[in-house]
Amino acid sequence: MSGPLITPRTLQGFRDYPPALMMPRERLLETARRVYRSYGFAPIDTPALEYAEILCGKGGDETDKQMYRFLHGKHDVALRFDLTIPFARFAAMHVGELGTPFKRYAMGPVWRGERPQAGRYREFWQCDFDTIGTTSNAADIEVALVIHDLMTALEVGDFQIRVNNRLVLNGLLEEFGIAAHSTGVLRCLDKLGKVNADEVATEMVQKAGITSDQARQVLALASLEGSNADILNRLSQDFGTNAKAAEGIGKLRELLAATRTAGIREDAIRLDLSIARGLDYYTGTIYETFLLGSHPTADGEKPRASYGSVCSGGRYDNLAGLYTKQTLPGVGASLGLDRLLGILEASKVLPKVSTPAPVLIVQFLGERVGDYQRLARVLRAVGIGAEVYPDPVKIGKQLQYASDRGFRVAVVAGSAEFERGEWKVKNLASREEKAVPESGIVEAVRAALL
């Protein structure tokens, strides 16, 4: 083809993933899959593209504006902006064969045309798990336990799961006389932490249509601090006569007690009245999970929590009712894979490795390529990944290649080693090297990898 070269570039809000990022990304995916399966969640998948009517109006006006929507022929279609709504559609179509309660996990990309910022992209992966077909608070309790075990297994350092309940929030808004404005108020409240309280209050007045005094009441309650028990007791004392608030308080009290009994330390799951979750379909318990500590930035130390929640979700008892007359209440959460990866990348804690194989076999003699490949197959057969360098170039260049990509062991043999039936096994971190007979190569490589 002739003509001017096309400038290679990605769309704003989209990114490429080289091996050094894809390897930890795949590790996170594998870990999430293992944890979900350990609780009995079964895998499903749904299409990236749905009829627009399936998705529109389910997450709120702002989400509708962010949706990638277009006409394909005569069909009005859109890219999914989360995995929960497609799951509700899926459940409505297949519940007859699946039965309830049904526990599922799904992992895949979603798209939102929001403003790109640190840790947030327009294409990103979610790793969801949900239980549908039960209103039991035991399912909500299990969600908190799954999130805890997931974050622990991901080895991301200190974290905190913050919980609230939409019933509590709706009951409080009733008491303040602003229940009719609840959707707008909760959308504004969900921005607390991303913008300061004064800006949230102003937006509540301008967009949700409440007074300044009412906005201050909401924000004062959202900032209530203390132990879980202190906050629950304060809520019961001040708002316990409201039926919705009382029900939500009871569910939160049971959740916190059950997770504590199950062995979760109290400071790992905290009641936070500022947690609102901006999507319109939540009806009960809601969850947001933050990494604690700090990471270095250009302007100094910045709390990891400033990136927002890395694992969020909640109860949605009415969502599937949009697609079926059968009652299909659900609850679940989603790991924001790429947001989490962005935090780990900024924290400079990702290993500098861009190869999945720990062993490089140096090609010293071109005419012995079959022997090098034979040894690689011996190692692979016992579960040790091995790569053979493709060219018989200087050994220094091959070892530099190994160092740059994070190989941990190099195996070398030249004419003298072949005559003796030996291989040299070199630990690339310690620089220790030993010659071993081929019969002992597997044990020697395993020892070097410890």
N, C-alpha and C positions, 0 to 999 in steps of 0.2 A: 504494500500500500504506500502511496505517496501523499504528500501534503504536510502541513505544519504538525509538529509534535503536540500532543495533548498534554497539558500540565497535569501531572498526577497529584490528586488532592482528594480529601474526604469532605463530605458535607459537614457543616457546622453542627456540633452536638453528636457526631458519630466518630468512631475511632477504630483503628486497626489494633490487633493484639499480636505482637511478636511472641516467639516461644517463651521468652523470659516472663511474660505476663500470662500467656495461655497455660503454662504448666501449673502455677499456683491457682489459676482460675479453675482448671480441671480438678485440682485437688479439693477445692472448696465444693465443687459439684459432687464429687464422689463422696465426700464426708456428709453432705446434706442428704444424699440418697441413702447412705447407710443408716443415718439416724432416723429418717422417716420410715424406712422399712422395718427398723427395730420396734417401732410402735404399731406396726400392722397396716401402714398406709400403702396402698397399691398404686402402681404407676398408670397414668393415662396421658393422652395428648390430645390437643384440639388444634384446628387450623389457625394460622396467623391471621387470615382474612375472614371476616364475618360480614353478614348483611348488616348495613349500618343501623337498622332498627333494633338489632340485638344489643348494640353497644350504646347508642345515643340515649342521653337522659338518665343514665344509671350512676354516673359518678359526679354529676353536677355540671353547672354551666361552664366552669373553668375547664373541666376535663373535656367537655364537648369541644371547646375551642382548641384544645391541644391535640385533638384526634386527627390522624392522617386518614382522610376520607375522600373518595373520588368515585366517579362513574366508570364502570367497566362495561362497555356496551350499554345495555339498558338497566344494568344492576347498580344500585347504590351500595357501595361496600366501604369497609373501613378496616384498618389494622387494629388489632386488639391493643388496648392500653393497659390491661392487666390480665391475669389468668383466672380471676374469680368469676367475672361475669360469663366468660365462655364456659366455665365449669357449671354455673347455674343452668345455662342453656343445655349443656351436655347431660346434666342430671335429669332435667325435664324430659329429654328425649329417651334416656336409657334406664331410668329408675326401675321400670318394670322388670328388666332382666337382672339388674344389679342388686335390688333389694336395699333396705335401709336398716340400721345406719350404714352408710357407705363412706369409707375413708380412702382418700386419694391424695397422691402427690403428683405434681407436674412441674417441669422445668423448661423454660424457653424464653425467647426474646419477646419483648413488648415495646410499644412505641408511643411516645408522647412528645408533641412539639413544644415543650416548655423551654424556658430560657436556660441554656447550658451554664453550669457553674461547677465548682469543685465537687467532684464525686457524683455529679448528676449529668446524665447523657440523654439524648433523644431516643436512642436505641439502647436497651439494657435488658439484662436477664433477671427473671424472678424465679425463685424456687419455692413453690407453694405447697402447703399441705392443708387439708380441710376434712372435716367430718360433716356430712349432710344427713338430715333425716332424724335429728333429735334436738330437743330443747334442754336436755339435761345439763345442769351446770358442771357435771363431771367432764363433759366434753370440753368446756371452757377451761377447766382446771388442767386437763391434759395438754391443751395448747400451750399454757405457760410452762409446763414441764418439758415439752418438746423444744420450745425455744431455749430454755435453760440448757438442756443437754446438747442442742445444736451448737450454741455459742461456746460451750465448754469444749466440744469435740473439735471445733474450728481453731482452737488455740490462738485466739485473738487478744488475749489479755483480759483485764477486768472489764466487766460489762454490768449493765443494770436494766432489768425489764421493768418498765413502768406501765401500770394498768389503771384503767378507769372503767366507767360503765355509762353508756349513753342514757340508760334509764335514770341514773343519778343526775346527769346533766339536764335531761329534759324535765325532770321533776324540779330541779332548782330554777330553771327558766320559768316554769309554771308559777312557782312561788314569787318570782320577781315580776310576774305579770307580762312576760314577753315570750310566751310559748309560741305565739303566732309567728315570731321572727326567728324561731330556733334554727332553721336551716342556715340562714345568713349569719347568725351569731356564731354557730359552731364552725362554720367555714373560716370566719375571722379568727376565732380562738385557736384554730389549728395552726395559724401562722405565728403564734407566740413562741418565741425562741429563735425564729427566723428573722423577725423584726421586733423592735422593742414594744413595751406595753403601751406607751403613749400612741404609737402608730396603730396598734391593734384597736385601741379605744376609739381613735378617730375613724378608722374604717368601719367599726361596728355602728357608729352614728351615721356615717355617710352611706354605707352599703346595706346594713342590716335594718336600719330605720329605728333604732332605739335611742333613748336619751343618753346624755353624758353620764348622768347619775346611775342609770341602769348599766351602762358599760363599766363604770367603776365597780359596781357591785359584783358583776360577773368576774372581772379581773382580780378583785380582792379575794374572792373565793378560790379562783384558780391558783392563786399564789400561796394558799394555805399550806403551812409546813408542819412537820412533826413526825412522830412515828406512825406506822400504819394504824395502830390502835387509837392513837390520839385523833387522827383525822376521821376515822370511822365514828368514834364517839362524838366528835363535834358535829358531824353530819347528822347522826341520829338525834342528837339533842336539838339541833336547829331546824331540821327538815324531815324528821322521821314521821311526821303526820301526813306527808305527801305520799300517796300510794306508789307512784313511780319511783321516787327517790328511795323509799323504804325497801322496795323490791331490789333495786340496784345495790343498795348498801348491804343487804343480806347476801346477795350473790358474791360481792367482793369480799365480805367477811369470810364466807365459806371458802372461797378460792385461796385467800391468804392463809387461812388455817390449814387447809388441806396440803398446800405446797410445803408449808413448814413441817407438817407431820411426815410428808414424803421425804424429808431430808434436805430441803432447799433452805439455805441460810436466809434470814429475814431481809438483810440489806440487798439481796440479789433481786428481789421483787418488791417494788415500792409503789404505793398508791400515789398517783399524781393527778390532781383534778384539772390540770391544764391540758392533759391529753384529750384531744377531741376527735382526731382522724377526720380529714376533710371530705372523704367520699360519703355520699348521701345514703348509701345502702346499709350502714351499720346501725344496729338496733340494741346491742347489749354490751358485753364486755369488749374492751378495746385494749390493744397492746402496742407499745413501741419500745424498741431495744436500742440502747446507746452504748458505744464503747467509751470507757473512761480513760483518764490519763491525758496525755498531750502528745503532740508531734511537732517537729520543727517546721516553721514556715518562714517566708521571706521577711515577715514583720514580727518575728519572735515566736513565742509559744502560743499555740492556739488549741483550745480544748477539742478533743476528738468529737465530743457530743455536738460541736457546732456543725458537723456534717449532716446532722439529722439522724433519724432512726435507720438502722440497718436491717431490722426485722420487725415488721408491723402486721397488724391484722385486727380481727374482731369477729363478733357475732353478727350475722345478717339473716334474720328470720323471714324476710319477705321477698328477697331477691328472686328466687326461683318462681315465685307466684306470678311474675311477669310472663312466664312461658308455659305454665301449667296450673290447673286448678288444684292439683295435689299439694298439700302442705309439705314443704321441704326446707325446714330451717337449717341453717349451717353456721359453722364457726371454723376459723382457721387463721393462718398467718403466712407471710411471705418473706423470704430472705432476699434482700436486694443485693444480688451477687456483685454487680459492677460498682455499686456505691461502696460496699465493703472492700473490694479489691482496691478502689481508689484511695481509701483511707490507709490501707496497708502499704500501698505504693508510696504515698506521701510520707508515711511514718518511717520509710526506709527499712522495713523489717522483712521484706521479701528476699529470699535467697537468690544470689546471683547465679542462677543456673538456667541454661537454655537448651539442655539436652535431657531427654527422659532416660537415656542409657548411662549408667555410672562408669562403664568401662570403655576405654578406647584401645583398640588393638592397632599398634603402629605397623604400617606396611614398610618394612625395612628393605625387602627384596621383592621387586616386581614379579619375578618368576615364581615366587612362592605364595602368590595371592590365594591359591586354593587352600593352602595350609592355614593362612590367617582366617579365611572364611570358615574353615572347618572348626577351628578353635572357637570362633564366635558362636557357632551353632551349638557347640558343647556347653558353653556358658548359658546361652538362651534356653537350652533344654532343661536347665535346673533353675530357671527363673531369674537369671542375672542378665540384664540388658547389656548388649555389647555392640559397638560400632567399629567397623574396619575403615581406617583412613583410605580414601580412594586412590591416592597417588604415592609412589615410593620416593617422596622428596626428603630433604634433610630432616633428621629426627628432631632438631630444634624447632622447626616450623610446625611439625605435628604435635609436639608437646605444648607449644604456645596455643595451638588450636584447642587442645584439651583444656588448658587453663582458662582460656577465654570463655568457654562454654560450660565450665563447671563439671567436667568429668572428674571423678574421684580417684580412678586407678588407670594406669597405662600398662599394657602388656606388650613386651618387646622381644623379638627374636631375630638375630642375624645368622650369618653362615655358621659361626662357632656354636651358637645355641642349638641350631638344627642338628649339627653333628653330634652334640651331646644329648639330644632329646630333651632340651630344657627350654623354659620360658622365663624371662625376667618380669617380675611383678613389682610395679613402682607405685607407692602411695604418693599421690600428687600434692597432698597437703604437707605431710611430714618429710617428703623426699626420700623416705626409706625405700630400699630396693633389695629384693632377694631373688636368687635363681632357684627354680623348683622344677622337678621333672614333670612331664605332661600329666602323669598319673595323679599328681598332687595339685594341679592348677586350680581346680574348683575350690578346694579348701583354702588355698593361698589367697585367692581373690576374695573369698568370703571374709577371711580374716582381715584383709586390707580394707574392706568396706565397713568394718565395725566402728 
